[in-house]
Amino acid sequence: MAEKQLARVMSPVSMLAMATGIIVGPWLVMMPWWFSLTGSSISLAFVLTAIVVVPIGYIYAELCPMLPYTGGSFIYAGSAMGPVWGFIGGWVLLLPYVGVVAFQTMATVELIKFLWFPDMGFTQLLIVAIIWIVFFCLLNSYKLITSAQLQFFFFIVLAVIAFIVEGILFPASGQWSTSNLQPFFATGSEGFLIAFGLMISMYFGFDCVPQLVEESNFDLRLMPKIIIGSIFLSMLIYVVVCLAIGGMRDWQFIKDTPFVEAVVGDQVFGPAMKYFIALGALGAIFTCFNGFWISCTRIFYSMGRSNLMPRKFGELNKWNIPGWTNIPVAVLALIMILLSGTAWLEIIFTVQAIGIILAYFLTCIASVVLRTKHPEWKRPYKMPGGIIMSVLGLICCSLLFYYSAQGVPKEGWFIIFVYLLIGLAIYGYMGLKRKQSPEEYTVFLPEGVVEQDKGIKG
């Protein structure tokens, strides 16, 4: 009997919608905090962060077709530097991904609280969070095409509300004024640079594309267009919504008003607009949450079939979905929610930034190593600049880490420490299993294809 494989159901359009929807976070929930960092210049911070992320995007665009296996940083670091670094790459990448699941769960229950149940306590919020997580466990135990279709629908919803409602109606309301954008750098250069570093948390998601590479049904040479396209499309959405609300009210009002766009929409256009904008936020939450949930399960699946995680995680159900991997995603997300408490927004957001920068750094190193160690491996797409782009990616990661680390509260570092201890325990457990049954638990890491290839320069 042939070994089960992941179902190839992702088209280029659905992959672009998946990637962009994953990147774009629920701006309705985060807008006040963004503005508290640096004021209206948050829009400029988004532009600069996007530019810095582009070299990293090109690195992924080259590695993904060269090693077309689910796992992302796990596969790249493992193939370049061995199983230990592969495990570190996979576990570090799971930190921001699980962080998004936890973050979006709390964003959902806070949105519900804002719209209908303002008196909900933290315990009640946790109950709603558990129900939400169980729903996604069930959804992502079924056919991927169902989840992908919902992803595409909610992506269209968030795009319509971002570009039409906020991008056109807000400026045309008669209340939008450039004077409200002042002071543009509300917290000075230091606040702006910290915002620039932390906004990496609003761009990672294009790296989820490699998690679905074994479920794609198109020429992988399209990867650079999908990855780089998703970065700039997301940047455009962020800039539009930030400038739209920034011109509607002054900085003090925006940073002190939860769900400020919905509040302003209610004040200017009436209650119906508040719910319409909230629908856009729900669309952003769903696409981001769902995409990262799927990606988490695929990383666990890849590490499971490589024998660096429990082997159960490497199994597929009757719909060719790694159903068992939903369990660790749910457990880790709930642990993070409990550890972050009521200050979840700032804590989890900053933890995500540190995690994804470390994962990107390892991927950039892997790119350099693979170019020198395996120049013979086929590269269907060759990024512009070659190894120079990899070095540029390392410089960008270092820059982002320096500034984002300054914004991480002590609770965030504690969560990172606990998370790394859990990873150490898992690696130790799997090492013990390999000692007991070395043949059964031999680590498997895929290799590239040796073939003469001229590549396609992008």
C-alpha positions in Angstrom: 0.0 0.0 0.0 1.4 3.4 -1.0 2.3 5.8 1.8 -0.2 8.5 2.5 0.7 12.0 1.2 -0.6 15.5 1.8 -3.4 16.5 -0.7 -2.3 18.9 -3.3 -5.1 21.4 -3.3 -3.4 24.9 -3.1 -3.4 27.0 -6.3 -1.2 30.1 -6.8 -4.2 32.4 -6.0 -5.2 30.5 -2.9 -1.6 30.4 -1.8 -1.3 34.2 -2.2 -4.5 34.8 -0.3 -3.4 32.4 2.4 0.0 34.1 2.7 -1.4 37.6 2.8 -4.2 36.7 5.1 -1.8 35.1 7.4 0.5 38.2 7.5 -2.3 40.8 8.1 -3.1 40.8 11.7 -6.3 42.2 13.4 -5.5 45.9 13.2 -8.7 46.8 15.0 -7.4 45.2 18.1 -3.8 46.4 17.9 -4.2 50.0 16.5 -4.1 51.8 19.9 -1.0 50.0 20.9 0.7 50.6 17.5 0.0 54.4 17.9 1.2 54.4 21.5 4.6 53.2 20.2 5.3 56.0 17.7 2.1 57.8 16.6 1.2 58.2 12.9 4.7 57.4 11.9 3.7 53.7 12.5 2.7 53.8 8.8 6.3 54.7 7.9 7.6 52.0 10.3 5.5 49.4 8.3 7.1 50.5 5.0 10.7 50.3 6.4 10.1 46.9 8.0 8.7 45.5 4.8 11.8 46.7 2.9 14.0 45.0 5.5 12.0 41.8 5.3 12.3 41.5 1.5 15.8 39.9 1.5 14.6 37.3 3.9 11.6 36.7 1.6 13.9 36.1 -1.3 15.9 33.6 0.7 12.7 31.6 1.4 11.7 31.9 -2.3 15.0 30.1 -3.2 15.0 27.5 -0.5 11.4 26.4 -0.8 11.6 25.1 -4.4 15.1 23.6 -3.7 13.8 21.7 -0.7 10.1 21.4 -1.4 9.1 19.7 1.9 6.9 20.8 4.7 8.8 22.2 7.6 10.4 25.5 6.6 13.3 26.5 9.0 13.3 22.9 10.4 14.1 21.5 6.9 16.5 24.2 5.9 18.6 24.3 9.2 18.5 20.5 9.4 19.6 19.9 5.9 22.4 22.5 6.2 23.7 21.8 9.7 22.3 18.5 11.0 19.4 17.2 13.2 20.2 19.3 16.3 20.0 22.5 14.4 17.0 21.2 12.5 15.2 20.7 15.8 16.2 24.1 17.1 15.1 25.7 13.8 11.7 24.0 14.0 11.1 24.6 17.7 12.1 28.3 17.4 9.8 28.7 14.5 6.9 27.2 16.4 7.3 29.9 19.1 6.0 32.8 17.1 3.5 30.6 15.2 2.0 29.3 18.5 2.2 32.9 19.7 -0.1 34.0 16.9 -2.6 31.3 17.7 -2.6 32.5 21.4 -2.7 36.1 20.4 -5.5 35.7 17.8 -7.5 33.6 20.3 -7.4 36.5 22.8 -8.1 39.0 20.1 -11.3 37.1 19.2 -12.6 37.0 22.7 -11.8 40.6 23.3 -13.7 41.5 20.1 -16.7 39.5 21.4 -16.4 41.3 24.7 -16.3 44.7 23.0 -19.4 44.0 20.8 -21.7 42.1 23.1 -20.4 41.3 26.6 -18.5 44.2 28.0 -18.6 42.8 31.6 -16.9 39.5 30.8 -14.2 38.6 33.3 -10.9 36.9 32.5 -12.2 33.4 33.5 -15.1 33.8 31.1 -12.7 34.9 28.4 -10.7 31.8 28.9 -13.8 29.6 28.5 -14.6 31.3 25.2 -10.9 30.9 24.2 -11.0 27.2 24.8 -14.2 26.8 22.7 -12.6 28.8 19.9 -9.5 26.6 20.0 -11.5 23.4 20.0 -13.4 24.6 16.9 -10.1 25.0 15.0 -8.9 21.6 16.2 -12.0 20.2 14.5 -11.8 22.4 11.4 -8.2 21.5 10.7 -8.7 17.8 11.2 -10.9 17.9 8.1 -10.0 18.4 4.4 -7.6 21.3 3.7 -9.7 22.6 0.9 -12.5 23.5 3.3 -10.1 25.6 5.4 -8.5 27.2 2.4 -11.9 28.2 1.0 -12.9 29.9 4.3 -9.4 31.5 4.3 -10.1 33.0 0.8 -13.5 34.3 1.7 -12.4 36.1 4.9 -9.4 37.5 3.0 -11.7 39.2 0.6 -13.8 40.5 3.5 -10.8 42.1 5.2 -9.4 43.6 1.9 -12.8 45.2 1.1 -13.1 46.8 4.6 -9.4 47.9 4.6 -9.4 49.5 1.2 -13.0 50.7 0.7 -14.4 51.4 4.2 -11.3 52.7 5.9 -9.2 53.7 2.8 -12.0 55.6 1.0 -14.9 56.4 3.3 -12.8 57.6 6.3 -10.9 60.2 4.2 -14.1 61.2 2.4 -16.0 61.8 5.6 -15.0 65.4 6.0 -13.4 64.7 9.4 -10.1 63.4 8.1 -7.3 66.0 8.5 -3.5 66.0 8.1 -3.3 68.0 11.4 -4.4 64.8 13.2 -1.3 63.1 12.0 0.9 65.4 14.1 3.1 64.8 15.9 4.1 62.3 13.3 7.0 60.9 15.5 5.0 61.1 18.7 7.6 59.3 20.9 10.7 60.5 19.1 13.3 58.5 17.2 13.7 55.9 20.0 10.0 55.0 20.0 10.0 54.9 16.2 13.0 52.5 16.0 11.5 50.2 18.6 8.2 50.2 16.6 10.3 49.4 13.4 11.9 46.4 15.1 8.6 45.1 16.7 6.6 45.4 13.4 8.4 42.3 12.2 5.6 40.5 14.1 3.2 42.0 11.5 5.1 40.6 8.5 6.0 37.1 9.3 3.5 34.7 7.6 5.0 34.6 4.1 7.3 31.9 5.7 4.1 29.8 6.2 4.2 29.2 2.4 6.9 26.4 2.8 4.6 24.7 5.3 2.1 24.1 2.5 4.6 23.4 -0.3 3.7 19.7 -0.3 0.0 20.7 -0.7 0.6 23.1 -3.7 -0.4 22.2 -7.2 1.6 24.8 -9.2 5.1 25.4 -10.5 7.2 26.3 -7.5 9.1 28.9 -9.6 6.2 31.1 -8.8 7.2 31.2 -5.2 9.1 34.6 -5.3 6.0 36.3 -6.8 3.8 34.8 -4.1 6.1 35.5 -1.2 7.3 39.0 -2.1 3.8 39.9 -3.4 2.3 38.9 0.0 4.8 41.2 1.8 4.0 44.3 -0.2 0.2 43.6 -0.4 0.2 43.4 3.4 2.3 46.6 3.7 -0.2 48.4 1.6 -3.1 47.3 3.8 -1.2 48.4 7.0 -0.3 51.8 5.6 -3.9 52.5 4.4 -5.6 51.6 7.7 -3.0 53.5 9.8 -3.2 56.7 7.8 -7.0 56.4 7.5 -7.5 56.3 11.3 -4.5 58.6 12.0 -6.2 61.4 10.1 -9.6 60.9 11.7 -8.6 61.6 15.4 -5.6 62.9 17.3 -2.9 60.7 18.6 -4.0 60.8 22.2 -7.5 59.7 21.3 -6.3 56.8 19.1 -3.9 55.3 21.6 -6.4 55.6 24.5 -9.4 54.2 22.7 -9.8 50.4 22.4 -11.1 49.3 19.0 -10.7 52.9 17.9 -11.7 52.4 14.2 -15.0 50.8 15.2 -15.6 53.6 17.7 -14.9 56.3 15.1 -17.0 54.4 12.5 -19.9 54.5 15.0 -19.4 58.2 15.7 -19.2 59.2 12.0 -21.4 56.8 10.2 -23.6 55.1 12.9 -23.8 51.8 14.7 -24.0 49.7 11.5 -20.5 50.8 10.5 -19.1 49.7 13.9 -20.2 46.2 13.2 -19.1 46.3 9.6 -15.6 47.3 10.7 -15.7 44.6 13.4 -16.5 42.1 10.6 -13.3 43.1 8.9 -11.4 42.5 12.1 -13.0 39.1 12.4 -11.8 38.4 8.8 -8.2 39.4 9.7 -8.4 37.3 12.8 -9.7 34.2 11.0 -7.2 34.3 8.1 -4.2 35.0 10.4 -5.3 32.4 13.1 -6.2 29.7 10.6 -3.1 30.1 8.5 -0.8 29.9 11.5 -2.7 27.0 13.0 -2.3 25.0 9.8 1.4 25.9 9.6 2.0 24.8 13.2 0.4 21.4 12.5 2.6 21.0 9.4 5.8 21.8 11.3 4.9 19.2 14.0 4.0 16.7 11.2 7.4 17.3 9.4 9.3 16.9 12.7 7.3 13.8 13.6 7.9 12.0 10.3 11.6 12.9 10.7 11.6 11.2 14.2 12.5 14.5 16.0 9.0 14.6 17.5 6.7 11.8 18.6 5.9 9.6 15.6 2.2 10.0 16.0 2.6 13.5 14.8 3.9 12.2 11.5 0.7 10.3 10.7 -2.1 11.4 8.4 -5.8 10.8 8.9 -8.3 9.6 6.3 -8.4 13.1 4.8 -4.6 13.2 4.5 -4.4 15.7 7.3 -2.0 15.5 10.2 -4.8 15.4 12.8 -2.8 14.5 15.8 -0.7 17.6 15.6 -3.7 19.8 16.5 -3.2 18.7 20.1 0.2 20.2 20.8 -0.8 23.4 19.1 -3.8 23.8 21.3 -1.9 22.9 24.5 1.0 25.3 23.8 -1.3 28.1 22.9 -3.3 27.7 26.1 -0.1 27.7 28.2 1.0 30.9 26.5 -2.4 32.5 27.2 -2.3 31.6 30.9 1.3 32.8 31.3 0.6 36.2 29.6 -2.5 37.0 31.6 -4.4 40.2 31.1 -1.3 41.9 29.5 -1.5 39.4 26.7 -1.3 41.9 23.8 2.1 43.4 24.5 3.6 40.2 25.9 2.7 37.8 23.2 3.3 40.3 20.4 6.9 40.9 21.6 7.5 37.2 22.1 6.5 36.6 18.5 9.0 39.2 17.3 11.9 37.6 19.1 10.9 34.1 17.9 10.5 34.9 14.2 13.7 36.9 14.1 15.7 33.9 15.5 14.0 31.6 13.0 14.8 33.9 10.1 18.4 34.2 11.4 18.8 30.4 11.3 17.3 30.3 7.8 19.7 32.9 6.5 22.7 30.9 8.0 21.3 27.7 6.4 21.1 29.5 3.1 24.8 30.4 3.3 25.8 26.9 4.4 23.8 25.2 1.7 25.3 27.4 -1.1 28.8 26.3 0.0 28.0 22.8 1.1 25.6 21.7 -1.7 26.1 23.9 -4.8 25.1 20.9 -6.9 21.5 20.9 -5.6 19.0 22.0 -8.1 17.7 25.5 -7.5 14.6 26.1 -9.7 14.7 29.7 -8.6 17.9 31.6 -7.9 17.5 34.8 -5.8 19.2 37.9 -7.0 22.6 38.6 -5.5 23.2 35.0 -4.4 25.1 34.7 -1.2 25.2 38.5 -0.8 21.4 38.4 -0.3 21.8 35.8 2.4 24.4 38.1 4.2 22.0 41.0 3.8 19.3 38.9 5.4 21.6 38.2 8.4 22.3 41.9 8.8 18.5 42.7 8.6 17.8 40.1 11.2 20.5 41.5 13.5 19.1 45.0 13.1 15.5 43.9 13.9 16.6 41.8 16.9 18.5 44.8 18.4 15.5 47.1 18.3 12.7 44.6 19.0 14.5 43.2 22.1 14.3 46.6 23.7 10.5 46.3 23.7 10.1 42.9 25.3 8.8 43.0 28.9 10.2 40.6 31.5 7.1 38.5 31.3 7.9 37.9 27.6 11.4 36.7 28.4 10.0 34.4 31.0 7.6 32.8 28.4 10.5 32.4 26.0 12.5 30.7 28.8 9.7 28.3 29.7 9.1 27.5 26.0 12.8 26.6 25.5 12.7 24.4 28.5 9.8 22.5 27.0 11.7 22.1 23.8 14.7 20.8 25.7 12.6 18.2 27.4 11.1 17.0 24.1 14.5 16.7 22.5 15.8 14.8 25.5 12.8 12.5 25.4 13.2 11.8 21.7 17.0 11.2 22.2 16.2 8.6 24.9 13.8 6.9 22.4 16.6 6.8 19.8 19.0 5.2 22.3 16.4 2.5 23.1 15.4 1.8 19.5 18.1 3.4 17.2 16.8 1.7 14.0 13.1 2.6 14.6 13.9 6.3 15.5 16.6 7.1 13.0 16.4 10.8 12.1 15.5 11.4 8.5 16.1 14.8 6.8 15.4 15.2 3.1 18.0 16.3 0.6 17.9 18.4 -2.5 18.0 17.0 -6.1 21.4 16.8 -7.8 20.9 18.2 -11.2 22.4 20.7 -13.6 20.2 23.8 -13.5 20.6 27.3 -14.9 18.0 28.7 -12.6 15.7 31.6 -13.2 16.9 34.9 -11.9 14.4 37.1 -10.3 
